């Protein structure tokens, strides 16, 4: 039965049980007597990237090769539909890890363990970012890809004020943060000429040159202009 192939995994009975053979090893239970064991000796490949994970009914292959959860060896091909019926779907999933294999290789994914691991990684990234920021070092991991920090200036900003405002932007970029410089009209002051606006934008680019790289052309949203910078890749 499948329960012997996937030891310790809660399951539901199969509509068409898979016969068990004489060997007690979990990696050999599904081998017909005439089939060679040499095909099972290869180890499972590394898991494909999380962004492209394909699970359960989304796996476009009726026949798959499952990785033995105990020995990490490859088991004989089995019907995906039978495996899904037998598996406790509330706790486990079947994950496609190597679609190039014939039949494709899949692993059992413990949902709770995967969720816990993801939370631990997120906490670790947050702690590393906080420690690096406290020490004045570069921000890495999840924090580096977080929301950009904003620095606000007006179109009538003086050269002195611009240097002061962008000093904070340089500090943030030096720590690995993304920075958005937001330029807006000053309340109660008439709109400046297009030439003045162009000079301010050029001044921002010049002062952040070498410290931050403009990700894209400045974006206009009404009276505001947004300039997003990121730290240059080392």
N, C-alpha and C positions, 0 to 999 in steps of 0.2 A: 504493500500500500504506500501511497505518497507520504504518509506520516513517517515511514521509516527512511525515506529519501531526504526529507526535510525534518530532521529530529528537532524536538523542542518547539517547533512552530505550530501554534494552534491551527486546526484545519477543519474543513467540512468534508464529509465523505464524497468521493467521486461517483458520478452517475455510472461510469464504466471504469471500475477499479483497474489500476495497473498491476499486473502480477508481480509478486516478489519472488526472488530466486534464492538459492540456498545460502549464498554468502551473506554474512551479517554486516559487512562493511557498507556504510551508507553510500559510498561512491560506486558500488557495484550492483546495487539492488535492481537496477533497471536494465542491466545488460542481458540480452538473450544468450543462452549457452553457446551459440555459434559465433557470437560477435567478439572481436578482439578487444582487449583492454588497452591497447596501445593508444587509441584515440583519446582516452581519458587522462593520459599522463601529463598533458600540457596544462600549465597554470593559466588561470584566468587573466585576461589583459587588464590594464588600468582602466578605471572608469572614465567614460567620456565626459566632456565638460558639462557643468551643471546647467548652463544656458540651453543646451541641446538635449537634455534628458527626455527620454520617451518611455512611458510606463504603461503597464497593464493593457487595456483594450486598444490603446493608441499604438501599440507595437504592431507594425504591418506585416507580421509573419505568423502563419498558423503553426509552424513547427519551430521550436527553439532548443538551444542547448543551455541547460541550467548549470550554474556553478554550485558544486556541493558546498553548503555553508560550513561544514566541519573541516573537510580536507582541502578545500579551495581548488579541487580538481573538477574537470568537466564531466558531467553526467551524460548518458545517452540522450539523443533527441527526444523530445516529448511535445505533446500538443499544448499550445499556450492556453486554450480554452479549458483543458482538464486541470492544469496547474492553477488557473485563476479560481476555478470552482473549489479546489481543495484548500486554498489559502485563506487565512483569516484576514479579510480585506480591511477590517478596521485598524489592524496593526501593521500589516505588511503590504508591500507592493512588489511587482516584478519589474525590474529596471533593465532596459536594453543598454549593454555596455560595448558590444562589438558587432555592428550590423554587417561587417564585411566577412565574418566567419560564416561557414555553411554547415549547419543552420546557424543563425545569429546567436551570439552568446548573451545570456541574461543573468542577473543576480537578484537575490532576495534583498529588498530594502526594508529595514526596520524604520517605520515612520517616526516613532518616538525618539529613537536614537539619532536619526538624521536631524530632527528638529532641535534636539538638545545640542548637538554638535554645531549647528548653525548659530544658535544663541550664544554658545561659548565663544565662537569665532568673533561674533559681533562685539561681545563684551571685551574680548582681548584687543580687538582693533581700537575700541574706544579708549581703553586704558593706555594703550601704546601711544595713541594720539595725544591724550592728556599729559602723559609723562614727557613726550617730546616737546609739547608746547610749553610746559612748565620749565623745561631745561633750555628752551630757546632753540631747539632743534627743528628739523623739517617735519611736517605732518605727513604721515603715510597712511596706507590702508583705506578704510571706509571713509574716514574724516576728510581725506584729501579730495574725495569725490562728492562731498556734501555740498550744501547750498553755498553760493559765492558770498563773500563778505562785501558789504557795500560801503563806498566812500562817496559822500555827496558834496558837490561844489555848485556854484552858480556861474552863469555866463559872465558876470561882472567881477569875477575873482581877480585879485591882484596877484602879481608874481610871487610876493612873499607868502600870501595865504595859500596859493597853489602848492608851493614847496612844502608848506606845513601840512596841508591835507594829504598830499601824496606821500609824505613821510610815513604815515600810518599804513598806506597801501603797500609801500616797499617792505615794511616790517612784516605784514601779513603774507606777501608773496614770498619773502625769504623763509617763512615757516611752512611753505607748501600749499597755502590756501589759494583758492581762486578769488579774484577781486573784481567787482563791478564798479566802475566809476560812473556815477549818475550826475549828469549836468542838467541844471534846470534854471528857469528864469527866477529872478529874485522878486518876491512879492512887493508890489507897489512901484516897481521899476519898469520902465518901458523896455520892450524887447530890443535886443541888440541886433546890429547888422550882421548879415551873413559872413562878412569878412572877419568880424570879431569872433563869431562862433567857430569858424575854421581855425583861427589862431589859438583858441582855447583847446580845441581837440588836438591840434598839433603839439601844443605845450604839454598836454597829458602824455601823449605818446613819447615825446622826447625825454621827459623826466623819468618815465618808467622803463625806458629802453635799457636792455641788459638785465633788468630785474624781473620784468614780466613781459610776456608775449601776448599781443592782441590776438584773441582766438578767431575773431571775425570782424568785418567792417562794423563801425558804430551803428547802432540801431536807433531809429527815431520812433518815439511813441508820444505823439502830441508835441508839447513843448520840451519834452525831455529827450535826452540822448543817453544811451547806455553803451559803455565801453567795457567789455569783459576781458580781463587779463588772466593768464595762468603762468605759474612759474616755469621757466624754461627747463626742458628735460636735460638732465646731466649727461 
